[in-house]
Amino acid sequence: MEINFYQEEAKKTIQKNAPSTTSDEIVPFLGIIGEVGSVVTQLKTKLRIGSSHVNYRKKLAEELGDVLWYISTIATSNNLSLEEIAMKNIEKIRDRFLTDESANYTDYEESFPENEKFPEEFEIEFVSYEENGKDKSKIIDKRTGDMIGDPLTDNTYEEDGYRFHDIFHYGYLAILGWSPVLRKLLKLKRKSDPIVDENEDGARSQITEELISLYIYHHALDHDLMQYGTSVDSGVIKQVQNLVKNTEVKECSGKQWEKAILNSYEVFNKLLKNGGGRVLVSRKNRSLIYLGIR
């Protein structure tokens, strides 16, 4: 059965309520709440009486059918197509859970000269030291021995390791091929195209990237810095995608963002535990690899 055919047939059975357009709109929403409760009741019954609940699948199918009817009714009442809803949902969940193949990553530098491209692979070292009673961290480019950016403290009253947060920018670079912050620090802004330089590599994009890192970090603080996580809350991913909706990474999938976040926090926690260390930033392998101390 085609889903649009179901919606048309279900439409014929919609009942009018008391003479109030408001109740006609509200009743299906209330109905779906009740039917979801009926679905859960079937599970409760199965858990309570076990295999003796011989009609479990039949009853569950019936209750799910009632949920579907209310979904169809709500869609019809609001001039929505079930088929379009289903298609958009498939696109959404593919983006969130499936799209991570290397062929689906965009090369944002393909048309730019070599002196404006990120390295395919390079090594950095986080070096911790104490100065004036404060723990600090600096990053050394192992290719040249030069320091990248300025030394950082945690910039907070209680030490929480945020001085190592630049690893998040390297994670975005390695996995997504994107980091306006590192373009500035590594002097790789795409100045050959003034429009791209201003709109993608400029201050606003840099602030957006820092905001994303801080936003995720405050979420991570409530989740043990993601030490044991194998996924990232979909609400966090959605908010990140909303923040970059006007940038070149707007097409990055939720799955790609999840990979960037988890890989970055894997390395971040090792830096925090060891007080620094060497990291391989591999854009060609879409990964960060912690190499240890010295």
C-alpha positions as CSV (number, residue, x, y, z in Angstrom):
1,M,0.0,0.0,0.0
2,E,1.3,3.5,-0.9
3,I,1.5,5.8,2.0
4,N,-0.4,8.5,0.2
5,F,-3.2,6.0,-0.5
6,Y,-3.4,5.3,3.2
7,Q,-3.6,9.0,4.0
8,E,-6.5,9.5,1.5
9,E,-8.4,6.5,2.9
10,A,-7.8,7.6,6.5
11,K,-9.0,11.1,5.6
12,K,-12.4,9.7,4.8
13,T,-12.8,8.5,8.4
14,I,-12.0,11.8,10.1
15,Q,-14.9,12.6,12.4
16,K,-16.1,16.1,13.3
17,N,-16.3,16.9,16.9
18,A,-18.4,19.5,18.8
19,P,-19.1,22.6,16.8
20,S,-15.6,24.1,17.3
21,T,-12.8,24.2,14.9
22,T,-10.4,24.4,17.8
23,S,-11.5,21.0,19.1
24,D,-11.2,19.4,15.6
25,E,-7.5,20.5,15.6
26,I,-6.7,19.5,19.2
27,V,-8.5,16.1,19.5
28,P,-6.1,14.2,17.2
29,F,-3.1,15.5,19.2
30,L,-4.8,14.2,22.4
31,G,-5.6,11.0,20.6
32,I,-2.1,10.3,19.6
33,I,-1.0,10.7,23.2
34,G,-3.5,8.1,24.3
35,E,-2.5,5.7,21.6
36,V,1.2,5.9,22.4
37,G,0.2,5.0,25.9
38,S,-1.6,1.9,24.5
39,V,1.5,0.9,22.6
40,V,3.6,1.1,25.8
41,T,0.9,-0.9,27.7
42,Q,1.5,-3.8,25.3
43,L,5.1,-3.8,26.2
44,K,4.3,-3.6,29.9
45,T,1.9,-6.6,29.5
46,K,4.6,-8.6,27.7
47,L,7.2,-7.8,30.4
48,R,4.7,-8.8,33.1
49,I,3.4,-12.1,31.7
50,G,6.2,-13.0,29.3
51,S,5.6,-15.6,26.5
52,S,2.0,-16.2,27.6
53,H,1.1,-12.9,26.0
54,V,0.4,-14.8,22.7
55,N,-1.3,-11.9,21.0
56,Y,1.5,-9.4,21.6
57,R,2.5,-8.8,18.0
58,K,-1.2,-8.7,16.8
59,K,-2.1,-6.2,19.6
60,L,1.1,-4.2,19.0
61,A,0.3,-3.9,15.3
62,E,-3.2,-2.8,16.1
63,E,-2.1,-0.1,18.5
64,L,0.6,1.1,16.1
65,G,-2.0,1.3,13.4
66,D,-4.0,3.6,15.6
67,V,-1.0,5.8,16.1
68,L,-0.5,5.9,12.4
69,W,-4.1,7.0,11.9
70,Y,-3.7,9.9,14.2
71,I,-0.4,10.9,12.6
72,S,-2.2,10.8,9.2
73,T,-5.1,12.9,10.6
74,I,-2.8,15.6,12.0
75,A,-0.9,15.7,8.7
76,T,-4.1,16.0,6.7
77,S,-5.5,18.7,9.0
78,N,-2.4,20.8,8.4
79,N,-2.1,20.2,4.7
80,L,0.9,18.0,5.0
81,S,1.8,15.0,2.9
82,L,2.7,11.8,4.7
83,E,4.9,10.9,1.8
84,E,6.9,14.1,2.0
85,I,7.1,13.8,5.8
86,A,8.5,10.2,5.4
87,M,11.0,11.3,2.7
88,K,12.3,14.2,4.8
89,N,12.6,12.0,7.8
90,I,14.7,9.5,5.8
91,E,17.0,12.3,4.7
92,K,17.3,13.5,8.3
93,I,18.2,10.1,9.8
94,R,20.6,9.3,7.0
95,D,22.4,12.6,7.6
96,R,22.5,11.9,11.3
97,F,23.5,8.2,11.4
98,L,24.8,7.0,8.0
99,T,26.6,9.7,6.0
100,D,30.2,9.3,6.9
101,E,31.8,7.8,3.7
102,S,35.0,9.5,2.6
103,A,33.4,10.3,-0.8
104,N,30.8,12.5,1.0
105,Y,33.4,14.9,2.5
106,T,33.7,18.2,0.6
107,D,37.2,19.5,-0.3
108,Y,36.8,23.2,0.5
109,E,40.3,24.0,-0.9
110,E,40.3,22.2,-4.2
111,S,40.4,25.3,-6.4
112,F,42.8,27.2,-4.2
113,P,46.7,27.5,-4.6
114,E,48.9,25.2,-2.5
115,N,50.0,28.0,-0.2
116,E,46.4,28.5,1.0
117,K,45.7,24.8,1.7
118,F,45.9,22.9,5.0
119,P,48.6,20.2,5.2
120,E,47.4,16.7,4.5
121,E,49.1,15.5,7.6
122,F,51.3,17.1,10.3
123,E,52.3,16.7,13.9
124,I,51.8,19.1,16.8
125,E,52.8,19.0,20.4
126,F,50.9,20.3,23.4
127,V,53.4,21.4,26.0
128,S,52.3,22.2,29.6
129,Y,54.2,24.5,32.0
130,E,53.5,26.7,35.0
131,E,53.9,30.4,35.0
132,N,53.0,32.8,37.9
133,G,51.2,30.0,39.6
134,K,49.0,29.2,36.6
135,D,49.0,26.1,34.5
136,K,49.5,27.0,30.8
137,S,49.7,25.1,27.5
138,K,51.3,26.0,24.3
139,I,51.2,24.2,20.9
140,I,54.4,23.5,18.9
141,D,54.3,22.9,15.2
142,K,56.7,19.9,14.9
143,R,57.5,20.7,11.3
144,T,59.2,24.0,12.2
145,G,59.5,24.0,16.0
146,D,57.5,27.3,16.1
147,M,54.7,28.0,18.5
148,I,51.2,28.1,17.0
149,G,49.1,30.9,18.5
150,D,49.4,32.1,22.1
151,P,49.8,30.0,25.3
152,L,46.5,29.3,27.0
153,T,45.2,29.0,30.5
154,D,41.8,27.6,31.5
155,N,40.4,31.1,31.7
156,T,38.2,30.2,34.6
157,Y,38.3,30.2,38.4
158,E,38.5,26.4,38.7
159,E,40.9,24.4,36.5
160,D,39.0,22.3,34.0
161,G,41.5,21.6,31.2
162,Y,40.1,24.1,28.7
163,R,43.7,25.2,28.0
164,F,43.8,22.1,25.7
165,H,40.7,23.1,23.8
166,D,42.5,24.0,20.6
167,I,42.5,20.2,19.9
168,F,38.9,20.7,18.9
169,H,39.9,23.0,16.1
170,Y,42.4,20.5,14.9
171,G,39.6,17.9,15.1
172,Y,37.4,20.0,12.8
173,L,40.4,20.4,10.5
174,A,41.3,16.7,10.4
175,I,37.7,15.3,10.0
176,L,35.8,18.1,8.3
177,G,38.6,19.9,6.5
178,W,37.4,23.1,8.1
179,S,38.7,25.5,10.7
180,P,38.6,29.3,10.2
181,V,40.5,29.6,13.5
182,L,43.4,27.5,12.2
183,R,43.4,29.2,8.9
184,K,44.3,32.4,10.7
185,L,46.8,30.8,13.1
186,L,48.6,28.8,10.3
187,K,48.4,31.8,7.9
188,L,46.4,29.9,5.4
189,K,43.5,32.3,4.8
190,R,42.2,32.0,1.2
191,K,43.1,35.6,0.2
192,S,43.2,34.7,-3.5
193,D,39.4,34.9,-3.3
194,P,38.5,38.0,-1.3
195,I,34.8,36.9,-0.9
196,V,35.8,33.6,0.6
197,D,38.5,35.2,2.7
198,E,35.9,37.6,4.2
199,N,32.9,35.3,4.5
200,E,34.4,31.9,5.3
201,D,37.8,32.7,6.8
202,G,37.0,36.0,8.5
203,A,36.3,37.0,12.1
204,R,32.6,35.9,12.1
205,S,33.4,32.4,11.1
206,Q,36.2,32.2,13.6
207,I,33.9,33.4,16.4
208,T,31.3,30.8,15.2
209,E,33.9,28.0,15.5
210,E,35.0,29.1,19.0
211,L,31.3,29.3,20.0
212,I,30.7,25.7,18.8
213,S,33.7,24.5,20.8
214,L,32.6,26.2,23.9
215,Y,29.0,25.1,23.5
216,I,30.0,21.4,23.1
217,Y,32.4,21.7,26.0
218,H,29.8,22.8,28.4
219,H,27.6,19.9,27.3
220,A,30.6,17.6,27.7
221,L,31.2,18.8,31.3
222,D,27.9,17.2,32.2
223,H,28.8,14.0,30.4
224,D,32.2,13.1,32.0
225,L,33.9,14.9,29.1
226,M,32.6,12.2,26.8
227,Q,35.2,9.7,28.0
228,Y,32.9,6.7,27.7
229,G,30.5,8.0,25.0
230,T,30.0,6.4,21.6
231,S,27.6,8.9,20.4
232,V,26.7,12.6,20.7
233,D,23.3,13.9,21.7
234,S,21.3,14.6,18.5
235,G,20.1,17.9,20.0
236,V,23.8,19.1,20.3
237,I,24.5,18.0,16.7
238,K,21.4,19.9,15.5
239,Q,22.4,23.1,17.3
240,V,25.9,22.9,15.8
241,Q,24.5,22.4,12.3
242,N,22.2,25.4,12.9
243,L,25.2,27.6,14.0
244,V,27.1,26.8,10.7
245,K,24.1,27.0,8.4
246,N,25.5,30.1,6.6
247,T,29.1,28.7,6.2
248,E,30.7,26.3,3.8
249,V,30.3,23.4,6.2
250,K,26.5,23.7,6.2
251,E,26.3,20.4,4.2
252,C,28.4,18.4,6.7
253,S,26.3,15.5,7.9
254,G,25.4,15.0,11.5
255,K,27.4,11.8,11.4
256,Q,30.5,13.7,10.3
257,W,30.1,16.2,13.1
258,E,29.7,13.4,15.6
259,K,32.9,11.8,14.4
260,A,34.8,15.1,14.7
261,I,33.5,15.7,18.2
262,L,34.1,12.2,19.5
263,N,37.6,11.9,18.0
264,S,38.5,15.4,19.4
265,Y,37.3,14.5,22.9
266,E,39.1,11.1,22.7
267,V,42.4,13.0,22.2
268,F,41.4,15.9,24.5
269,N,41.0,13.4,27.4
270,K,44.5,11.9,26.7
271,L,46.0,15.4,26.7
272,L,44.3,16.2,29.9
273,K,45.4,13.0,31.6
274,N,49.0,13.3,30.5
275,G,49.4,17.0,30.7
276,G,50.0,17.4,27.0
277,G,51.6,15.3,24.3
278,R,52.1,14.8,20.6
279,V,49.1,14.6,18.1
280,L,49.0,13.6,14.5
281,V,46.6,15.7,12.5
282,S,45.7,13.6,9.5
283,R,43.3,15.2,7.0
284,K,44.0,12.4,4.5
285,N,42.8,9.8,7.0
286,R,40.1,12.0,8.6
287,S,41.4,11.5,12.1
288,L,43.4,12.8,15.1
289,I,45.9,10.3,16.6
290,Y,47.4,10.8,20.0
291,L,51.1,9.8,19.8
292,G,52.0,10.2,23.5
293,I,54.6,12.2,25.4
294,R,57.7,13.1,23.5
